[in-house]
Amino acid sequence: MTSDTAQTEPATAETESLRELIAPVRFVLWDLDGPICRLFSGHPAHQVARELTELIDRRGLGGLLTERERSTADPQVVLLGLGRRHPSSDMITDLITDLEKWLTRQELTAVPKAYPTTWADPLIRTWSRRARFAIATNNSALAAARYIETRGLTECFPHIYGRTRDLDLMKPHPHVLRRALDAMDADPSRALMFGDAPTDSEAAREAGVPFLGYARNESKLKALLQAGVPLPHTVNSLKPVLDVLRAQLPHQA
């Protein structure tokens, strides 16, 4: 076996795995921050996460956060952690509402400086020729809609479902996925969730939807693998997905 052959076989196997995963898909549920864009690329997520933690501390609920949540660079992790463990009362409900509104404002501030994931725009335009789309995100639906508008992709995403003030319904809860599936009258087995986090894969599993993971770096890949996502169902670039679709639609891509 030559070195060229040795290098070709894994690539072929990976491509075939993608083909098999994508071939039956007629509905795609997209996470926003990751497969579509880097939402906080110009408005640092670690700063937003730190400020959110400080807000929670000042409101007297800091004790509900774990050390991991305090040290994370992802504000979604902070909010999700609070949502999982907050006590039930009208005062807490009001606080959660305030925090969710605050994070929505931060996300809307981030949109003008958000950076599109490489190959995302052509992938979306190509794939939308054979599948219907929805966004199912833990970000604000307002922020998702505004970002999509800036890229001229509004027609590709008629359905956008995001975080509600009921934090218990954030992914890994399958709530937003089920809303998207219902809106498209979609068979879950013909759908695909495209995300970059264990919460995405867990929500997909609960909703009975196949999953494709986008892992832009080793830490993202490790987290997805630890969550049970098979390595052949992960990509570190959107280009292989686009290549598979263009091969299937040679006259339209």
C-alpha positions as CSV (number, residue, x, y, z in Angstrom):
1,M,0.0,0.0,0.0
2,T,1.5,3.4,-1.0
3,S,1.4,6.4,1.2
4,D,-0.9,8.1,-1.3
5,T,-3.4,5.2,-1.0
6,A,-3.2,5.2,2.8
7,Q,-4.1,8.9,2.8
8,T,-6.9,8.5,0.3
9,E,-8.8,5.7,2.0
10,P,-9.7,7.6,5.2
11,A,-10.9,10.6,3.2
12,T,-13.0,8.3,1.0
13,A,-14.5,6.6,4.1
14,E,-15.3,10.0,5.7
15,T,-16.9,11.2,2.5
16,E,-19.0,8.0,2.2
17,S,-20.1,8.4,5.9
18,L,-21.2,12.0,5.2
19,R,-23.1,10.8,2.0
20,E,-25.0,8.2,4.0
21,L,-25.9,10.6,6.7
22,I,-26.9,13.4,4.4
23,A,-28.6,11.5,1.6
24,P,-32.1,11.0,3.3
25,V,-32.1,14.4,4.9
26,R,-35.0,16.7,3.8
27,F,-35.1,18.9,6.9
28,V,-32.1,20.5,8.6
29,L,-32.2,22.0,12.1
30,W,-29.2,24.4,12.5
31,D,-27.6,25.7,15.6
32,L,-26.6,29.3,15.1
33,D,-23.4,29.9,17.0
34,G,-21.0,27.4,15.5
35,P,-22.2,26.0,12.2
36,I,-23.5,29.3,10.9
37,C,-21.4,31.9,12.6
38,R,-19.1,32.9,15.4
39,L,-21.6,35.1,17.1
40,F,-19.3,36.6,19.7
41,S,-16.2,37.0,17.4
42,G,-16.2,40.8,17.8
43,H,-18.0,41.0,21.2
44,P,-16.0,38.6,23.3
45,A,-18.1,35.7,24.8
46,H,-15.8,35.3,27.8
47,Q,-16.5,39.0,28.7
48,V,-20.2,38.5,28.3
49,A,-20.1,35.3,30.4
50,R,-18.1,37.1,33.2
51,E,-20.5,40.0,33.3
52,L,-23.5,37.6,33.4
53,T,-21.9,35.8,36.3
54,E,-21.4,39.1,38.1
55,L,-25.0,40.0,37.6
56,I,-26.1,36.7,39.1
57,D,-23.8,37.3,42.0
58,R,-25.2,40.7,42.7
59,R,-28.7,39.3,42.7
60,G,-27.8,36.8,45.3
61,L,-27.9,33.6,43.3
62,G,-24.2,33.1,42.7
63,G,-24.2,30.0,45.0
64,L,-26.2,28.2,42.3
65,L,-23.3,28.3,39.8
66,T,-20.6,25.6,39.7
67,E,-17.0,26.4,39.3
68,R,-17.1,25.2,35.7
69,E,-20.0,27.6,35.0
70,R,-18.1,30.5,36.7
71,S,-15.0,29.8,34.6
72,T,-16.6,29.2,31.2
73,A,-16.3,31.5,28.2
74,D,-19.8,30.6,27.1
75,P,-22.6,32.7,28.5
76,Q,-25.1,30.0,27.5
77,V,-23.4,27.6,29.9
78,V,-23.9,30.1,32.7
79,L,-27.6,30.7,31.9
80,L,-28.2,27.0,31.4
81,G,-26.6,26.2,34.8
82,L,-28.8,28.7,36.5
83,G,-31.9,27.4,34.7
84,R,-31.2,23.9,35.9
85,R,-30.9,24.7,39.6
86,H,-32.9,27.9,40.3
87,P,-35.5,27.7,43.0
88,S,-39.1,28.4,42.0
89,S,-40.6,31.7,43.1
90,D,-42.0,34.9,41.6
91,M,-38.8,36.8,42.6
92,I,-36.6,34.2,40.8
93,T,-38.8,34.2,37.8
94,D,-38.5,38.0,37.5
95,L,-34.7,37.7,37.9
96,I,-34.5,35.0,35.1
97,T,-36.5,37.3,32.9
98,D,-34.1,40.2,33.5
99,L,-31.1,38.0,32.9
100,E,-32.5,36.6,29.7
101,K,-33.3,40.1,28.4
102,W,-29.8,41.2,29.3
103,L,-28.2,38.4,27.4
104,T,-30.5,39.0,24.4
105,R,-29.2,42.6,24.3
106,Q,-25.6,41.4,24.3
107,E,-26.3,39.0,21.5
108,L,-28.0,41.7,19.4
109,T,-24.9,43.9,20.1
110,A,-22.7,41.1,18.9
111,V,-24.5,40.5,15.6
112,P,-22.9,43.3,13.5
113,K,-19.4,42.0,14.4
114,A,-20.3,38.3,14.1
115,Y,-18.1,36.3,11.8
116,P,-19.6,33.8,9.3
117,T,-18.3,30.3,9.7
118,T,-16.1,29.5,6.7
119,W,-18.2,27.9,3.8
120,A,-21.4,28.5,5.8
121,D,-23.1,30.8,3.3
122,P,-22.6,28.7,0.2
123,L,-23.4,25.5,2.1
124,I,-26.7,27.1,3.3
125,R,-27.6,28.2,-0.2
126,T,-26.7,24.9,-1.8
127,W,-28.4,22.7,0.8
128,S,-31.6,24.8,0.8
129,R,-32.2,23.6,-2.8
130,R,-33.0,20.1,-1.5
131,A,-33.9,20.5,2.2
132,R,-36.1,22.8,4.3
133,F,-34.4,24.7,7.1
134,A,-35.0,25.9,10.6
135,I,-32.8,27.4,13.3
136,A,-33.0,25.7,16.7
137,T,-30.7,27.6,19.0
138,N,-30.1,28.5,22.6
139,N,-29.4,32.0,21.5
140,S,-32.1,34.6,21.1
141,A,-34.3,34.1,18.1
142,L,-34.2,37.9,17.6
143,A,-30.4,37.7,17.3
144,A,-30.5,34.7,15.0
145,A,-33.0,36.4,12.7
146,R,-31.0,39.6,12.6
147,Y,-27.8,37.8,11.8
148,I,-29.4,35.8,9.0
149,E,-30.8,39.0,7.6
150,T,-27.3,40.6,7.5
151,R,-26.1,37.6,5.3
152,G,-29.1,37.8,2.9
153,L,-30.3,34.4,4.0
154,T,-33.7,35.2,5.4
155,E,-35.5,33.2,2.7
156,C,-33.6,30.1,3.6
157,F,-34.8,30.1,7.2
158,P,-38.5,30.6,7.5
159,H,-38.5,29.0,10.9
160,I,-36.3,30.3,13.8
161,Y,-36.7,29.0,17.3
162,G,-34.5,30.3,20.1
163,R,-34.2,30.6,23.9
164,T,-37.3,31.4,25.9
165,R,-37.5,32.8,29.4
166,D,-38.2,29.2,30.6
167,L,-34.6,28.2,30.9
168,D,-35.5,24.6,31.5
169,L,-36.4,24.4,27.8
170,M,-32.9,25.3,26.6
171,K,-31.1,22.5,24.8
172,P,-30.3,19.7,25.8
173,H,-34.1,19.8,26.2
174,P,-35.5,19.0,22.8
175,H,-38.2,21.8,22.9
176,V,-36.8,24.0,20.1
177,L,-36.1,21.0,17.9
178,R,-39.7,19.7,18.3
179,R,-41.1,23.1,17.6
180,A,-39.1,23.3,14.4
181,L,-40.1,19.8,13.4
182,D,-43.7,20.5,14.0
183,A,-43.5,23.8,12.0
184,M,-42.1,21.9,9.0
185,D,-44.3,18.9,9.5
186,A,-41.1,16.9,9.4
187,D,-40.4,13.3,10.0
188,P,-37.5,13.3,12.5
189,S,-35.9,10.4,10.7
190,R,-35.6,12.6,7.5
191,A,-34.2,15.5,9.5
192,L,-30.7,16.4,10.7
193,M,-29.5,18.5,13.6
194,F,-26.3,20.4,12.7
195,G,-24.6,21.7,15.9
196,D,-21.3,22.0,17.6
197,A,-22.1,21.2,21.3
198,P,-23.1,18.2,23.4
199,T,-26.3,20.0,24.2
200,D,-27.1,19.9,20.5
201,S,-26.4,16.2,20.2
202,E,-28.4,15.4,23.4
203,A,-31.4,17.4,22.2
204,A,-31.3,15.6,18.8
205,R,-31.1,12.2,20.5
206,E,-34.2,13.1,22.6
207,A,-36.1,14.3,19.5
208,G,-35.1,11.2,17.5
209,V,-33.2,13.3,15.0
210,P,-29.8,12.2,13.5
211,F,-26.9,14.6,14.3
212,L,-23.9,16.0,12.5
213,G,-21.3,17.7,14.7
214,Y,-19.2,20.7,13.7
215,A,-15.9,20.7,15.7
216,R,-13.8,23.7,14.8
217,N,-11.1,22.7,17.2
218,E,-9.8,19.8,19.3
219,S,-11.7,20.8,22.4
220,K,-15.0,20.9,20.5
221,L,-14.3,17.5,19.0
222,K,-13.4,16.0,22.4
223,A,-16.6,17.3,23.9
224,L,-18.7,15.8,21.1
225,L,-17.0,12.5,21.2
226,Q,-17.4,12.3,25.0
227,A,-21.1,13.0,24.4
228,G,-21.4,9.9,22.2
229,V,-21.2,11.5,18.8
230,P,-19.5,9.0,16.4
231,L,-16.3,10.4,14.9
232,P,-17.6,9.9,11.3
233,H,-20.5,12.1,12.2
234,T,-18.3,15.1,12.9
235,V,-16.5,17.6,10.6
236,N,-13.9,20.2,11.3
237,S,-14.9,22.2,8.3
238,L,-18.1,22.8,6.4
239,K,-16.3,22.2,3.0
240,P,-16.7,18.4,3.0
241,V,-20.4,18.7,3.6
242,L,-20.6,21.3,0.7
243,D,-18.6,19.0,-1.5
244,V,-21.0,16.1,-0.9
245,L,-24.0,18.2,-1.7
246,R,-22.5,19.7,-4.8
247,A,-21.7,16.2,-6.0
248,Q,-25.3,15.2,-5.5
249,L,-26.5,18.4,-7.3
250,P,-23.9,18.9,-10.0
251,H,-26.1,21.2,-12.1
252,Q,-27.4,23.3,-9.3
253,A,-24.5,24.0,-6.9
